[in-house]
Structure formats: C-alpha cells, structure tokens
Amino acid sequence: QVQLVESGGGLVQAGGSLRLSCAASGSTSSRNDMGWYRQAPGKQRELVAVISSVGSINYADSVKGRFTISRDNAKNTVYLQMNSLKPEDTAVYYCNLQNWGTTRPYWGQGTQVTVSS
C-alpha cells in the first residue's frame, strides 16, 4: 500500500501563487511517476503535470509556463508550484503515484484550490 498526503491548497486571488506538496509513504518503488490531477465541479479529472523518478516531465497545455512540478526522491515528495493562477484553475487537486510495472494508481485525498477573480 502507498499513502499520499497532500498539503498547500487554499484560496488565492487571480494572479497569485500557491505551492502544493505531496508526501508518499509505504510501498513506493524507486521507479515511479508522481503527478497532479485536478477535478473541477461537473468536469472530469484531468492531468495537470507528471514527473518521473528519472526527471521526465509533462504538463497540460493549460498550465505550461505557469506551473512547475518538481520532486525530491530522497523525501518521496512531489511539489507543484502554481503561479499566475486563474479562476479556471479552481478545482480539487489530487496527487497521484504510479509505480512502474504495475497497473494500480494511488491517489491522495485531494486539496482544494480556489482562485477568486
């Protein structure tokens, strides 16, 4: 089992910044992908950004140039620095971990990000 604990969500005005953190514990592999997804009311969950344990990164087009994902492998922690936030970034943000060679994804409990206009 893998446990993911997120922190850092909150309320911010448009143009502001927030930093999300997600710490993993339990049966984590040294080879995995960690990422962030988000789900707005009435919408499907969507990928925001993902980073592998070897450093490859992918971003959703909607956040490129504004969000930065990073990780500390020694701490099994992934971060999402969100700058120039927009009201459309409002959503519950979920941390995700996928060990390579497995089919089961792990999810955090979610953290609310609200951007006011």
Buried (B, 14 or more C-beta within 10 A) or exposed (E): EBBBBBEBBEEBEEEBEBEBBBBBEEEBEEEBBBBBBBBBEEEEBEBBBBBBBEEEEBBBEEBEEBBBBEBEBEEBBBBBBBBEBBEEBBBBBBBBBBBEEEEEEBBBEBBEBBBEE
